[in-house]
Amino acid sequence: MDLNLAGRRAFITGGSAGIGLSIARMLAIEGCNVAICARDKTRLEQAARDIEREARQKVIICPADVTQRAEIRAAVRHAHESLGGIDILINNAGNGTYKPFLDVQDDELEAGMQINFFAMFRTCQEVIPFMLDAGGGNIVNITGISGSCAMAPPFFSTCTGPAKAAENRFTKALAMEFGPQNIRVNAVSPGRINAPERLARWRDNIDAGKGKQLGIRDMQRHWGRQISLPDHRWGEVEEIAALAVFAASDACGFMTGSILVADGGETHD
């Protein structure tokens, strides 16, 4: 299927690793001109080299901390000037804090809202005026299943879940407001995904089962026991990226305000 993405201009936050990097790579392979944004300039440069080697086209880097409004504005403007416009926005920057409610610290609560919902909101505020001037665009927000369901222990999500729920609600509201101006807004809501850095962080910070030390694969089976796929397998970053790229394409031209859940059947709401 030709997704008709050649020549489109895409800005991706959280684009130096994991899902964001995979989305940027797939968009570039489809012929998009890509700008990637993240805090670490060195990692951005390496990510850009990797994409350029595979897609054989230049990638723009936009170092920025998306919890800082001025840095978001500067990054978006740099991308817009370098690419000649922004047709596609992928809001991928974010993280998660999963711990018992009474253990959540105030700084964790505030940081979670900053990197998840506030960053998405502010990035859209910076990009949408350019899309309006250009006659339209596509926005894909990467959220998460903790925004629509309570996760099984030990993934207590009272801290991160409300931020992800706000992202989902924001997606629907933005789609309704800007649909008449030819801007589609959808969300991809991943479940448990094989992202090496995230897995390592979870294993370091979450008890994987009543104090028992588990290897990565056993840990995944234990935490993912509600996943419906064979061997309770987790998703791959490429599977989420492919869904996001599809949502950003004209193949999904009649879809807006949708929350696309990819969780291996873990949630049933």
C-alpha positions in Angstrom: 0.0 0.0 0.0 1.3 3.4 -0.9 0.8 5.7 2.1 1.4 8.8 -0.1 3.9 10.2 2.5 6.7 11.1 0.1 7.7 14.7 0.5 5.7 15.2 3.7 7.5 17.0 6.6 7.4 15.4 10.0 8.4 16.6 13.5 8.8 13.8 16.1 9.4 14.4 19.8 11.1 11.8 21.8 12.7 10.8 18.5 16.2 9.7 19.6 15.2 6.2 20.9 12.5 3.6 21.2 9.1 4.1 19.6 10.0 7.7 18.5 13.1 6.7 16.7 11.3 3.8 15.0 8.5 6.1 13.8 11.1 8.6 12.5 12.9 5.8 10.6 9.7 4.5 9.1 8.6 7.9 8.0 11.9 8.6 6.4 11.8 5.3 4.5 8.4 6.3 3.3 9.9 9.4 1.8 9.1 12.0 4.6 11.5 14.8 5.4 12.1 14.3 9.2 13.1 16.4 12.2 13.6 14.6 15.5 13.5 16.2 18.9 14.9 15.1 22.3 17.1 16.4 25.1 20.3 14.6 24.4 22.1 16.1 21.4 24.6 13.3 21.2 21.9 10.7 21.0 20.0 12.7 18.5 23.0 12.9 16.3 23.5 9.2 16.4 19.8 8.6 15.7 20.0 10.9 12.7 23.0 9.1 11.3 21.3 5.7 11.7 18.1 7.0 9.9 20.1 8.7 7.2 22.1 5.5 6.5 18.9 3.5 6.1 16.7 6.0 4.4 19.4 7.9 2.4 18.1 11.4 3.2 19.1 14.1 5.7 17.5 14.2 9.1 17.1 17.5 11.0 17.9 17.4 14.8 16.2 19.7 17.3 17.7 19.3 20.8 15.2 20.5 23.3 13.7 19.7 26.7 9.9 19.6 26.0 9.1 20.4 29.6 10.3 23.9 28.8 8.0 26.1 26.8 10.7 28.2 25.3 12.7 25.2 24.1 9.6 23.7 22.5 9.0 26.9 20.6 12.6 27.1 19.4 12.7 23.4 18.3 9.4 23.7 16.4 10.5 26.9 14.6 13.9 25.3 13.8 12.1 22.3 12.3 9.6 24.4 10.4 12.4 26.6 8.9 14.6 23.6 8.1 11.9 21.4 6.5 10.0 24.3 4.9 6.9 23.4 6.9 5.4 20.7 9.2 2.7 18.4 7.8 2.9 15.7 10.5 3.4 16.0 14.2 4.2 12.9 16.3 4.0 13.6 20.0 6.0 10.8 21.5 7.9 12.3 24.4 6.8 10.9 27.7 7.6 8.5 30.6 5.9 6.7 33.4 6.0 6.4 37.2 4.4 3.2 38.5 4.3 2.8 42.3 1.8 2.6 45.1 -0.3 5.8 45.5 1.0 6.7 48.9 4.6 6.4 47.7 4.2 9.0 44.9 6.1 12.1 45.6 4.9 15.6 44.6 7.8 16.2 42.3 7.0 12.9 40.5 3.4 14.0 40.0 4.4 17.3 38.6 7.2 15.9 36.4 4.8 13.3 35.0 2.3 16.0 33.9 5.1 18.1 32.5 6.7 15.5 30.3 3.4 13.8 29.3 0.4 16.1 29.0 1.8 19.6 29.2 4.6 18.9 26.6 2.0 17.5 24.2 -0.4 20.4 24.7 2.3 23.0 24.3 3.9 21.3 21.2 0.5 21.3 19.5 0.1 25.0 20.3 3.3 25.7 18.6 2.8 23.5 15.5 -0.9 23.9 14.7 -0.6 27.6 13.6 1.9 26.4 10.9 -0.6 23.6 9.9 -3.4 26.1 9.7 -1.3 28.4 7.4 -0.5 25.4 5.2 -4.1 24.2 4.9 -4.0 21.2 7.2 -1.9 18.4 8.8 -1.9 15.3 10.8 -1.1 14.8 14.5 -0.5 11.5 16.2 -0.2 11.4 20.0 1.5 8.4 21.6 -0.3 7.8 24.9 -0.7 4.6 26.8 -3.2 2.1 28.2 -2.8 3.4 31.7 -4.9 6.4 30.5 -7.9 4.2 29.9 -7.6 1.4 32.5 -6.2 0.5 35.9 -3.1 -1.6 35.4 -2.5 -4.8 37.3 0.0 -4.7 40.2 2.9 -3.9 40.4 2.1 -1.2 37.7 0.1 1.0 40.0 -0.8 4.0 37.7 -2.3 6.7 39.9 0.6 9.0 39.0 1.0 8.4 35.2 -2.5 7.2 34.3 -4.3 10.6 34.8 -1.7 12.2 32.6 -2.3 9.6 29.8 -6.0 10.0 30.3 -5.7 13.7 29.7 -3.7 13.0 26.5 -6.5 10.8 25.2 -9.2 13.4 26.1 -7.1 16.2 24.6 -6.7 14.2 21.4 -10.5 14.0 21.0 -11.1 17.6 21.8 -8.4 18.8 19.4 -9.7 16.6 16.6 -13.2 18.1 17.0 -11.9 21.7 17.1 -9.6 21.5 14.1 -11.2 18.9 11.9 -13.0 21.6 9.9 -9.5 23.1 9.2 -8.3 19.8 7.7 -6.2 18.8 10.7 -6.7 15.2 11.8 -5.7 14.2 15.4 -5.5 10.6 16.6 -3.7 8.8 19.4 -1.9 5.5 19.5 -2.2 3.8 22.9 0.5 1.1 23.4 0.4 -1.6 26.1 3.6 -3.4 27.2 6.3 -2.8 24.7 9.9 -4.3 24.3 11.9 -1.1 24.8 15.3 -2.1 26.4 15.8 1.1 28.4 12.3 1.0 29.8 12.5 -2.7 30.7 15.8 -2.1 32.6 14.3 0.8 34.5 11.2 -1.2 35.4 13.2 -4.1 36.6 15.3 -1.8 38.8 12.4 -0.1 40.3 9.5 -2.5 40.5 9.3 -5.7 42.5 8.7 -8.4 39.9 6.8 -10.7 42.1 6.9 -10.9 45.9 10.7 -10.3 46.0 11.5 -13.1 43.6 14.3 -12.1 41.1 13.2 -13.0 37.6 15.0 -12.9 34.3 13.8 -10.5 31.6 11.7 -13.1 29.7 10.1 -14.6 32.9 9.5 -11.1 34.2 7.7 -10.2 30.9 5.5 -13.3 31.2 4.7 -12.5 34.8 3.8 -8.9 34.1 2.1 -9.6 30.8 0.0 -12.6 31.9 -3.2 -10.9 30.8 -1.9 -10.4 27.2 -3.9 -12.6 24.9 -1.2 -13.4 22.3 0.9 -16.6 22.3 3.3 -16.9 25.2 2.0 -13.5 26.5 4.4 -11.8 24.2 5.0 -8.1 24.5 4.8 -5.7 21.5 7.7 -4.4 19.6 8.5 -0.8 19.0 8.2 -1.3 15.2 4.6 -2.5 15.6 3.6 0.7 17.4 5.6 2.8 14.9 3.9 1.2 12.0 0.5 2.0 13.5 1.5 5.6 14.1 2.8 6.0 10.5 -0.4 4.5 9.2 -2.5 6.9 11.3 -0.5 9.8 9.9 -1.1 8.8 6.3 -3.9 9.6 3.9 -4.9 5.9 4.1 -6.6 7.0 7.4 -8.2 10.1 5.9 -11.6 9.5 7.4 -10.3 8.8 10.9 -9.9 11.5 13.5 -10.4 11.7 17.3 -9.6 8.0 17.6 -7.6 6.2 20.3 -5.9 3.2 18.6 -5.1 0.7 21.3 -2.3 -1.8 20.7 -1.9 -3.9 23.8 -2.1 -7.6 22.6 -5.6 -7.8 24.0 -4.6 -7.1 27.6 -7.4 -4.7 28.2 -11.0 -5.4 27.5 -12.9 -2.2 28.2 
